[in-house]
Amino acid sequence: MRHRVHTFKVGRTSSHRRAMLANMVSSLIEHGQITTSLVKAKEARRFAEKLVTMAKSDNVHHRRLAVARIHDKSAVKKLFDEIAPKYMERQGGYTRILKLGKRIGDATEMSILQWVESAPAAAPAATEEK
């Protein structure tokens, strides 16, 4: 039985999958968005959102765990110093997936994985004239 088993294997061994996801999330942190297949984007989203939740409580232990998972110290620094503080008031849902359609070569469903902007700016109050 596969009760509560949730992972997309994406046709790779476990070590290759971990390395691929670490590289994808590192690129997401560095560039703000990545273009990839839908299945990879869904799995990278799970990985990235766990890292942001970890980064919201900034301490040495969580920084070391993040470095152990994505192996890029500059990406970890940016995650803890720039990205996580934007989402302090948000309880999850830090990324979005935008579907692009099928890739020409093999008809794989493509998508963009990107960060959701932090809390939207309050709209200016409309003044009523009498």
C-alpha positions in Angstrom: 0.0 0.0 0.0 1.2 3.5 -0.7 -0.6 5.4 2.0 0.6 9.0 2.3 3.6 8.3 0.0 4.2 11.6 -1.8 7.1 11.9 -4.2 7.6 12.3 -7.9 10.4 10.0 -8.9 10.8 11.9 -12.3 12.6 8.9 -13.8 15.8 9.3 -11.6 17.6 7.5 -8.8 17.1 9.0 -5.4 20.6 10.6 -5.3 20.2 12.1 -8.8 16.7 13.4 -7.8 18.1 15.1 -4.6 20.9 16.7 -6.6 18.5 17.8 -9.4 16.1 19.4 -6.9 18.9 21.1 -5.0 20.1 22.6 -8.2 16.6 23.7 -9.3 15.8 25.3 -5.9 19.2 27.0 -5.9 18.5 28.5 -9.4 15.0 29.5 -8.2 16.5 31.4 -5.2 19.2 33.0 -7.4 16.9 34.0 -10.4 13.5 34.3 -8.9 11.9 31.9 -11.4 12.7 28.8 -13.4 11.2 27.1 -16.4 10.9 23.3 -16.2 8.4 20.5 -16.7 5.3 20.5 -14.6 6.2 17.3 -12.6 9.6 18.7 -11.7 8.1 22.1 -10.8 5.6 20.4 -8.4 8.4 18.5 -6.7 10.7 21.5 -6.6 7.9 23.6 -5.1 7.6 21.2 -2.2 11.3 21.3 -1.6 11.5 25.2 -1.9 8.6 25.8 0.4 10.0 23.6 3.2 13.3 25.6 2.9 11.5 28.9 3.2 9.6 27.7 6.2 12.9 26.6 7.8 14.5 30.0 6.9 11.7 32.0 8.6 13.2 31.0 12.0 16.7 32.2 11.3 19.3 30.3 13.4 22.5 28.5 12.9 20.9 25.0 13.0 18.5 25.9 10.2 21.2 27.5 8.1 23.3 24.4 8.4 20.4 22.2 7.4 19.7 24.4 4.4 23.4 24.2 3.3 23.2 20.4 3.7 20.2 20.3 1.4 21.1 22.7 -1.4 24.9 22.8 -1.2 25.2 26.5 -2.2 26.2 28.9 0.5 25.4 32.0 -1.5 21.9 30.7 -2.2 21.3 29.9 1.5 22.5 33.4 2.4 20.0 35.0 -0.1 17.3 32.7 1.1 17.7 33.6 4.8 18.5 37.3 4.3 16.2 38.4 1.5 13.5 35.8 0.6 12.4 34.5 4.0 11.9 37.9 5.6 9.4 38.8 2.9 7.2 35.9 3.9 7.2 36.2 7.7 3.5 37.0 7.8 2.6 34.3 5.2 1.7 30.8 6.4 2.8 28.9 3.3 2.2 29.1 -0.4 5.4 31.0 -1.2 5.6 29.8 -4.9 3.3 29.6 -7.8 3.3 27.4 -10.9 2.2 28.9 -14.2 1.5 26.4 -17.0 3.0 27.1 -20.4 1.7 24.3 -22.6 3.4 21.4 -24.2 7.1 21.3 -25.3 7.6 20.9 -29.0 10.1 18.0 -28.9 8.4 15.5 -26.6 5.0 17.1 -25.7 6.0 17.4 -22.0 3.8 19.9 -20.1 6.0 22.9 -19.3 5.7 25.4 -16.5 7.3 28.3 -14.7 8.0 28.1 -11.0 8.3 31.5 -9.4 8.1 33.2 -6.0 4.8 34.8 -5.0 5.2 38.5 -4.2 5.0 39.2 -0.6 2.0 40.9 0.9 0.4 43.1 -1.8 0.6 46.8 -1.2 -2.6 48.3 0.2 -4.7 50.0 -2.5 -5.0 53.8 -1.9 -8.3 54.7 -0.3 -10.7 56.2 -2.7 -11.9 59.6 -1.7 -15.5 60.3 -2.1 -16.6 63.7 -3.2 -19.9 65.1 -2.1 
